[in-house]
Amino acid sequence: MFKLTVVTPEQPFYEEDVRSIVLPGSVGYLGVLTDHAPLITALVPGELKVVEAEGEKEHLFAITGGFFEVAHNHATVLADAIEDQDRIDLQRAEQAYERARARLAEHDGGLDAVRAELAVWRAKNRLQVARKYHDE
């Protein structure tokens, strides 16, 4: 068991004792258990999966990126933005994804293509996480 703290620029988001976490590091997904070696990495849009220490309750979050640090059985996620799976509105997530894809497809001269691709990536991630909740 170790302590997980998730914070956003606006506020603390989550703090619990957990059994494990899986999160989207900059070079791929990584899993963290008790007594993990010290590590700092950038995060990319993806799923943050948390298994709580008590009862093995599992939580799934959509994260847009940020940074992760673990040392001495304390893990910290500094998230750009994060949403609990069950709070994502599936219809709004689908609409956001379609808007982002359409914007990228237009690709006029004034479009920042990298920013547009990131918007598609983030929207697709939210949609995938939301669908997992609604398919349960």
C-alpha positions in Angstrom: 0.0 0.0 0.0 1.2 3.5 -0.8 -0.3 7.0 -0.8 -1.5 8.5 -4.1 -2.1 12.3 -4.4 -3.5 13.8 -7.6 -3.6 17.5 -8.0 -4.7 19.9 -10.8 -3.8 23.5 -11.2 -7.2 24.4 -9.8 -7.4 22.0 -6.7 -6.5 18.7 -5.1 -8.4 16.0 -6.9 -7.8 12.7 -5.2 -5.8 11.4 -2.2 -6.0 7.8 -1.0 -4.0 4.8 0.1 -3.8 2.6 -3.0 -2.6 -0.9 -3.9 -1.6 -0.1 -7.5 -1.8 2.5 -10.3 -1.3 2.3 -14.0 -0.7 5.5 -15.9 0.3 6.9 -19.3 4.0 7.8 -19.1 5.8 9.6 -21.9 7.3 6.4 -23.1 4.3 4.1 -22.5 2.1 2.9 -19.7 3.7 2.1 -16.4 2.5 0.3 -13.4 3.4 1.2 -9.8 3.2 -1.0 -6.7 4.4 -0.5 -3.2 8.1 0.1 -2.8 8.5 1.3 -6.4 11.9 2.8 -7.2 12.0 6.6 -7.3 10.8 7.9 -10.7 9.8 11.1 -12.3 8.2 11.1 -15.8 6.0 13.3 -18.0 2.4 12.0 -18.6 0.5 12.0 -21.9 -3.3 11.8 -22.5 -4.5 8.4 -21.4 -6.1 6.4 -18.6 -5.1 6.5 -15.0 -6.2 3.3 -13.3 -6.2 3.1 -9.5 -6.8 0.1 -7.3 -7.6 1.3 -3.8 -5.9 -0.4 -0.8 -9.1 -1.4 0.9 -11.5 -3.7 -0.9 -9.6 -3.5 -4.2 -12.1 -1.0 -5.6 -10.9 0.2 -9.0 -11.2 3.7 -10.4 -10.6 4.8 -13.9 -9.8 8.4 -14.8 -9.2 10.3 -18.1 -6.0 12.4 -17.8 -4.8 14.9 -20.3 -1.1 14.9 -19.3 1.1 16.3 -16.7 3.9 14.9 -14.5 4.2 11.9 -12.2 6.6 11.3 -9.3 7.0 8.4 -7.0 9.4 8.0 -4.0 9.3 6.4 -0.6 5.8 5.0 -1.1 4.2 8.3 -2.0 3.1 8.9 -5.6 2.1 12.3 -6.9 0.3 13.1 -10.2 0.4 16.7 -11.3 -2.4 16.6 -13.9 -3.1 19.2 -16.5 -6.7 18.0 -16.3 -8.4 14.8 -15.0 -11.9 13.4 -15.0 -13.5 10.5 -13.2 -14.8 8.0 -15.7 -18.3 8.1 -14.3 -18.5 11.9 -14.6 -17.8 12.1 -18.3 -20.9 12.8 -20.4 -20.7 10.3 -23.2 -22.7 12.4 -25.7 -20.6 15.6 -25.0 -17.4 13.5 -25.3 -18.5 12.2 -28.7 -19.4 15.7 -29.9 -16.0 17.1 -28.7 -14.2 14.3 -30.5 -16.1 14.9 -33.8 -15.5 18.6 -33.6 -11.7 18.1 -33.0 -11.5 15.6 -35.9 -13.4 18.0 -38.2 -11.1 20.9 -37.2 -8.1 18.8 -38.0 -9.6 17.6 -41.4 -10.1 21.2 -42.5 -6.4 22.0 -42.0 -6.5 25.5 -43.4 -3.3 27.6 -43.4 -4.1 29.2 -40.1 -4.5 25.9 -38.2 -1.9 24.9 -35.6 -1.7 21.2 -36.7 0.1 20.0 -33.6 -2.4 21.7 -31.3 -5.3 20.2 -33.4 -3.8 16.7 -33.2 -3.4 17.0 -29.5 -7.0 18.1 -29.2 -8.1 15.0 -31.1 -5.9 12.8 -28.9 -7.4 14.3 -25.7 -11.0 14.1 -27.0 -10.5 10.5 -28.1 -9.1 9.5 -24.7 -12.1 11.0 -22.9 -14.4 9.2 -25.2 -12.7 5.9 -24.7 -12.7 6.2 -20.9 -16.4 7.2 -20.9 -17.4 4.3 -23.1 -15.7 1.9 -20.7 -18.0 3.2 -18.0 -21.1 3.1 -20.1 -20.4 -0.4 -21.4 -20.1 -1.9 -17.9 
